[in-house]
Amino acid sequence: MWRISVRGHDGGRMSPAAIQGQAIFWAACLELLLVLMSVLMVANYRRAARGTLDRNAYVGIRLPMPQRSRQAWEAADRVAIRSAPVYVLFNAIMGAGLFAAAWHGWRLVVAFIGGAGFFVIAILMTWTSFKAGKAADAVDHDAGHRARPPSAVAQPAVIAVPTKPLSDRQKTVVAWVCAAVACGLTLFILGTIVYGYVLAQHQQLVPADHVGMRDATTLACWPRWYASQKAGFDWMLFGYGPVLILSMVVFVRAAMQRRPPQDFLVLAPGTVLVALPFVIAAGIHADSVARAITC
């Protein structure tokens, strides 16, 4: 009498083929995100190194040293483009690890490898920027100490004055509007998780469509459903919740620095994409808890 009637479920358990297919899908999504991030960065480095991408505060090497002059900017990106084989090797290793784990149906391992991949690519970006910054500093240092020929005629320095389409006040307003939208989206996600957590704690979360941690095992019977929802939302609230709170702090900090809208367009989707490993891990944890309960 405890069974939940759901069409297409076979005894409340997923087949090994279904588990393997789900793990391969998650691995493909994670690998695609990592490849897109790497391709975007390397493409920007290549454009800047060739001189087709002007100095800017949005893409490329954004440290202060490469921004001093065009020579420093191009030198920094020429050094950065040399790290492209490292990104290729990184994505090859990540792809091999993700799909090897997915082929065995190890969904939790896939989630952990994907989360580690985002952490490693952040370290690679920092390492690339550090090397490029040193190259830019060396170019400026050489240019400042290079002796001029006696016959050289002093030419007036040409200072490129950047265009300023927005006033400082307008930039402040735009930054705070972007921060408010990003914080609103983050609060909505956090509120949804808290709402599900409260319902799961009081056993009020019903197995409706597209709600809760849903698979054949958790939908087998009511005891499994309630236990799995509590375990899954525990993982989401105390695992992903701090990430959402930290993201809102970052949004406010970016608004105080009057960051351009492009920065918020990167930060906000990034916050949502980071949820993927947590959702995968929460679903696997909920499934494990459900399997430990006998209907």
C-alpha positions in Angstrom: 0.0 0.0 0.0 3.0 2.2 0.3 3.9 2.1 -3.4 3.7 5.2 -5.6 2.2 4.6 -8.9 4.6 5.9 -11.6 4.5 4.7 -15.2 7.7 3.2 -16.5 9.4 2.2 -13.2 10.5 -1.4 -12.9 10.4 -2.4 -9.3 11.5 1.0 -8.1 15.1 0.5 -9.3 17.0 2.0 -12.2 18.6 -0.5 -14.6 22.4 -0.5 -15.0 22.0 0.8 -18.5 19.9 3.7 -17.3 22.4 4.6 -14.6 25.2 4.4 -17.2 23.3 6.6 -19.6 22.6 9.2 -16.9 26.2 9.3 -15.9 27.4 9.7 -19.5 25.0 12.6 -20.0 26.3 14.3 -16.9 29.9 13.7 -18.0 29.2 15.1 -21.4 27.6 18.3 -19.9 30.5 18.9 -17.6 33.2 18.3 -20.3 31.4 20.6 -22.7 31.4 23.4 -20.1 35.1 23.0 -19.4 35.9 22.9 -23.1 33.9 26.0 -23.9 35.6 27.9 -21.1 39.1 26.8 -22.3 38.3 27.7 -26.0 36.9 31.1 -25.1 40.0 32.0 -23.1 42.5 30.7 -25.6 40.7 32.5 -28.5 40.9 35.8 -26.6 44.6 35.3 -25.9 45.2 34.6 -29.6 43.3 37.7 -30.8 45.1 39.9 -28.3 48.5 38.4 -29.2 47.9 39.1 -32.9 46.9 42.7 -32.2 43.2 42.3 -33.3 41.9 42.7 -29.7 42.5 46.1 -28.2 43.2 46.6 -24.5 40.1 46.3 -22.4 38.9 45.5 -18.9 36.6 42.7 -20.0 38.5 39.9 -21.8 42.1 38.9 -22.1 44.7 39.4 -19.4 43.1 41.8 -17.1 45.9 42.5 -14.6 47.2 46.1 -14.2 50.6 45.4 -15.8 49.5 44.3 -19.2 47.1 47.3 -19.4 50.0 49.9 -19.2 50.8 49.8 -22.9 50.0 48.0 -26.1 53.4 46.4 -26.2 52.9 45.0 -22.7 49.4 43.9 -23.6 50.5 41.9 -26.7 53.6 40.5 -24.9 51.4 39.2 -22.0 49.0 37.6 -24.4 51.8 36.0 -26.5 53.0 34.3 -23.3 49.4 33.4 -22.4 48.8 31.7 -25.7 51.7 29.4 -25.1 49.7 27.8 -22.3 47.1 26.5 -24.9 48.7 23.0 -24.9 48.2 22.9 -21.2 44.5 23.5 -21.6 44.3 20.9 -24.3 46.0 18.4 -22.1 43.8 19.3 -19.2 40.6 18.8 -21.1 41.8 15.5 -22.5 42.5 14.3 -19.0 39.2 15.5 -17.7 37.3 14.0 -20.6 39.1 10.6 -20.1 38.3 10.7 -16.3 34.7 11.8 -16.7 33.8 9.3 -19.4 35.7 6.4 -17.7 33.7 7.0 -14.5 30.5 7.4 -16.5 31.1 4.2 -18.4 31.2 2.3 -15.1 28.0 4.1 -13.9 29.8 6.0 -11.1 27.7 9.1 -11.0 29.1 10.4 -7.7 32.6 10.1 -9.0 31.5 12.0 -12.2 30.2 14.8 -10.0 33.4 15.0 -7.9 35.6 15.0 -11.0 33.5 17.7 -12.6 33.7 19.9 -9.5 37.5 19.3 -9.3 37.8 20.3 -13.0 36.3 23.8 -12.3 38.7 24.2 -9.4 41.7 23.2 -11.5 40.8 25.4 -14.5 40.6 28.4 -12.1 44.1 27.5 -10.9 45.2 27.3 -14.6 43.8 30.8 -15.3 45.6 32.2 -12.3 48.9 30.6 -13.3 48.5 31.9 -16.9 47.8 35.4 -15.7 50.8 35.3 -13.4 53.1 34.3 -16.2 51.6 36.9 -18.6 51.9 39.6 -15.9 55.6 38.9 -15.5 56.2 39.2 -19.3 54.3 42.5 -19.4 56.4 43.9 -16.6 59.6 42.8 -18.3 58.5 44.6 -21.5 57.8 47.9 -19.7 61.0 47.6 -17.7 63.1 47.1 -20.9 61.3 50.0 -22.7 61.9 52.3 -19.8 65.7 51.6 -19.7 66.3 51.5 -23.5 68.7 54.3 -24.5 67.6 56.5 -27.4 70.0 57.3 -30.3 71.5 60.8 -30.1 70.1 61.8 -33.4 66.6 60.7 -32.5 64.1 63.5 -32.6 61.8 63.6 -29.7 58.3 63.0 -30.8 55.3 64.0 -28.9 53.7 61.2 -27.0 50.4 60.0 -28.3 48.1 59.2 -25.5 45.1 57.2 -26.3 42.2 58.6 -24.5 39.6 56.0 -23.9 36.1 56.8 -24.8 33.8 57.3 -21.9 30.2 56.7 -23.0 28.8 56.6 -19.5 29.4 59.0 -16.6 30.6 57.7 -13.3 27.1 58.1 -11.9 25.6 56.1 -14.8 28.1 53.4 -14.3 27.2 53.2 -10.6 23.5 52.9 -11.5 24.0 50.3 -14.1 26.3 48.2 -11.8 23.8 48.3 -9.0 20.9 47.4 -11.3 22.9 44.4 -12.6 23.7 43.4 -9.0 20.1 43.7 -8.0 19.0 41.4 -10.8 21.8 38.9 -10.1 21.0 38.9 -6.4 17.3 38.5 -7.1 18.0 35.4 -9.2 20.3 34.0 -6.5 17.7 34.7 -3.8 15.1 32.9 -5.9 17.3 29.8 -6.2 18.2 29.9 -2.5 14.5 30.4 -1.5 13.5 27.4 -3.6 16.1 25.2 -1.9 15.0 26.5 1.6 11.3 25.9 0.7 12.0 22.4 -0.5 14.1 21.7 2.6 11.3 22.8 5.0 8.7 20.7 3.2 11.1 17.7 3.2 11.7 18.1 6.9 8.0 18.1 7.7 7.2 15.3 5.1 5.0 17.7 3.1 6.8 17.4 -0.3 4.6 15.2 -2.5 6.0 13.4 -5.5 4.6 15.9 -8.1 6.2 16.3 -11.5 9.6 18.0 -11.6 9.8 18.4 -7.8 12.4 16.9 -5.5 15.0 14.2 -6.1 13.3 12.0 -8.6 14.4 8.6 -9.9 12.9 5.1 -9.9 14.3 4.3 -6.4 13.1 7.4 -4.6 9.6 7.0 -6.2 9.3 3.3 -5.2 7.4 4.0 -2.0 6.5 6.8 0.5 9.2 6.0 3.1 11.9 6.1 0.4 10.5 9.3 -1.0 10.5 11.2 2.3 13.9 9.9 3.4 15.5 10.7 0.0 14.1 14.2 -0.2 15.4 15.1 3.3 18.8 13.8 2.4 18.9 15.5 -1.0 17.8 18.9 0.3 20.2 18.7 3.2 23.0 18.3 0.7 21.7 21.2 -1.4 21.1 23.7 1.4 24.3 23.1 3.3 26.5 22.4 0.3 25.2 24.8 -2.4 23.6 27.4 0.0 27.0 28.9 1.1 28.0 29.2 -2.6 24.8 31.3 -3.3 25.4 33.5 -0.2 29.1 34.0 -1.3 27.9 34.9 -4.8 25.6 37.6 -3.5 28.5 39.1 -1.6 30.6 39.0 -4.9 27.7 40.8 -6.7 27.5 43.6 -4.2 31.3 43.9 -4.2 31.3 44.1 -8.0 28.6 46.8 -7.9 30.6 48.8 -5.4 33.6 48.7 -7.8 31.2 49.7 -10.7 32.0 46.7 -12.7 30.6 46.6 -16.3 27.5 44.5 -17.1 29.7 41.9 -18.9 31.1 40.9 -15.6 27.7 40.2 -14.2 26.8 38.2 -17.3 29.7 36.0 -16.5 29.2 35.8 -12.7 25.5 35.1 -12.7 25.4 32.2 -15.1 28.6 30.9 -13.5 26.7 30.7 -10.2 24.0 28.7 -11.8 26.4 26.4 -13.6 28.2 25.6 -10.3 25.0 24.1 -9.1 25.3 21.2 -11.5 27.8 19.2 -9.5 25.8 19.8 -6.3 22.6 18.7 -7.9 24.2 15.6 -9.2 25.8 14.8 -5.8 22.5 15.5 -4.0 20.6 13.2 -6.4 23.1 10.4 -5.9 23.1 10.9 -2.1 19.3 10.8 -2.1 19.3 7.6 -4.2 21.7 6.0 -1.8 19.6 6.8 1.2 16.5 5.5 -0.5 18.1 2.2 -1.4 18.9 1.6 2.3 15.2 1.7 3.1 13.0 -1.3 2.5 9.5 -0.7 1.2 
